[in-house]
Amino acid sequence: MPQLNPEFFAPQLIWLALTFIVFYFIMSRKIVPLIGNVIEKREERISSDLKKAETLKKDLSEAIASYEQAIAEARSKAYDIVQANQKKLSAEVEAEQKLVEDQIDQKTKDSEQRIAAARDTALAQINDIAVGTTEEILQSLTGSKPSGDKVLDAISSVSSS
């Protein structure tokens, strides 16, 4: 094997050094800058994506905050509307209840007046009925018909005592 022959070591070392230097310059001038550019572009893209993600995260936080505020305002408005409607309905119910109570009171008064009129009519007729009945009873017992004035005076004296 010629590589292991000691007389070829010096030219092999020279060629090794020359090849290493050529490859080193090719790598340092061409390949490493290309790799460096790719790495820089990746870093720039990653930092750009991170900045966009931060911006989107901030926008999302703001959107969530405004959404929650809008929901809170909507709930507040809905509560106010419900409260207003409850007050309105309560007022309407109270007005209807007052109207019904007034109608009931009026009907009660009308009924009391009709009852009082019927009572007065009945009381006025009771004397006539009592006089007629007494005259009939006395006529059938005595055979003669007493005068209506005497019977009325007798009934009035009995009912007043």
C-alpha positions in Angstrom: 0.0 0.0 0.0 1.6 3.2 -1.1 -0.2 5.4 1.4 1.5 3.6 4.3 4.9 3.8 2.6 7.0 6.4 4.6 8.7 7.8 1.5 5.4 9.1 0.2 4.4 10.8 3.5 5.8 14.3 2.7 4.0 14.6 -0.7 0.8 13.2 0.8 0.9 15.8 3.6 1.5 18.6 1.1 -1.5 17.4 -1.0 -3.5 17.0 2.2 -2.7 20.5 3.2 -3.4 21.9 -0.3 -6.7 20.0 -0.5 -7.7 21.1 3.0 -7.0 24.7 2.2 -8.9 24.6 -1.1 -11.9 22.9 0.6 -11.6 25.4 3.5 -11.7 28.4 1.2 -14.6 26.9 -0.9 -16.5 26.1 2.3 -15.8 29.5 3.9 -16.4 31.6 0.8 -19.4 29.7 -0.8 -21.0 27.1 1.4 -20.9 28.7 4.9 -22.3 32.0 3.6 -25.2 30.1 1.9 -25.9 28.2 5.1 -25.6 31.4 7.1 -28.1 33.2 4.8 -30.5 30.3 5.1 -30.1 30.4 8.9 -30.5 34.2 9.0 -33.6 34.0 6.8 -35.0 31.3 9.1 -34.3 33.5 12.2 -35.9 36.5 10.5 -38.9 34.5 9.5 -39.2 33.0 13.0 -38.9 36.4 14.7 -41.4 37.8 12.1 -43.8 35.0 12.9 -43.3 35.6 16.6 -44.0 39.3 16.2 -47.1 38.5 14.1 -48.2 36.0 16.8 -47.7 38.6 19.5 -49.7 41.1 17.5 -52.4 38.6 16.8 -52.4 37.6 20.5 -52.7 41.2 21.5 -55.5 41.7 19.0 -57.3 38.6 20.2 -57.0 39.8 23.8 -58.5 43.2 22.8 -61.2 41.4 20.8 -62.0 39.2 23.8 -62.1 42.2 26.1 -64.4 44.1 23.8 -66.6 41.0 23.3 -66.9 40.6 27.1 -67.6 44.3 27.5 -70.3 44.1 24.8 -71.8 41.0 26.5 -71.7 42.8 29.9 -73.4 45.9 28.3 -76.0 43.7 26.6 -76.8 41.9 29.9 -77.0 45.3 31.6 -79.4 46.6 29.0 -81.4 43.4 29.0 -81.7 43.7 32.8 -82.7 47.3 32.6 -85.3 46.4 29.9 -86.6 43.6 32.1 -86.8 45.9 35.1 -88.6 48.5 33.1 -91.1 46.0 31.7 -91.7 44.6 35.2 -92.4 48.1 36.5 -94.7 48.8 33.5 -96.5 45.5 34.0 -96.8 46.1 37.7 -98.3 49.5 37.1 -100.7 48.1 34.5 -101.7 45.2 36.9 -102.2 47.7 39.7 -104.3 49.9 37.4 -106.4 46.9 36.3 -106.7 45.8 39.9 -107.8 49.2 41.0 -110.3 49.3 38.1 -111.7 45.9 39.0 -111.9 46.9 42.7 -113.8 50.1 41.7 -116.2 48.0 39.6 -116.7 45.6 42.4 -117.3 48.4 44.9 -119.8 50.0 42.4 -121.6 46.7 41.9 -121.6 46.1 45.7 -123.1 49.6 46.2 -125.7 49.0 43.5 -126.5 45.6 45.0 -126.8 47.2 48.5 -129.1 49.8 47.0 -131.3 47.2 45.3 -131.4 45.1 48.5 -132.3 48.2 50.5 -135.0 49.1 48.0 -136.4 45.6 48.0 -136.3 45.6 51.8 -138.1 48.9 52.0 -140.7 47.7 49.4 -141.1 44.5 51.4 -141.5 46.4 54.7 -144.0 48.7 53.0 -146.0 45.7 51.8 -145.7 43.8 55.0 -148.1 46.2 56.7 -150.6 45.8 53.9 -150.2 42.1 54.0 -150.5 42.1 57.8 -153.6 44.3 57.6 -155.2 42.1 54.9 -154.4 38.9 56.7 -155.6 40.2 60.0 -158.9 41.4 58.5 -159.4 38.0 56.9 -158.7 36.1 60.2 -161.0 38.4 62.2 -163.7 38.1 59.6 -163.6 34.4 59.6 -163.5 34.3 63.5 -166.1 37.0 64.2 -168.0 37.0 61.0 -167.7 40.8 60.5 -165.0 42.7 58.7 -163.1 45.3 60.9 -162.0 48.6 59.4 -158.5 48.8 57.9 -157.5 51.8 60.1 -158.3 50.0 63.4 -156.3 47.0 62.3 -153.4 49.1 61.1 -153.3 51.0 64.5 -153.4 47.7 66.3 -150.5 46.3 64.2 -148.5 49.5 64.6 -148.9 49.5 68.4 -147.8 45.8 68.5 -144.8 46.2 66.2 -143.5 49.4 68.0 -143.5 47.9 71.5 
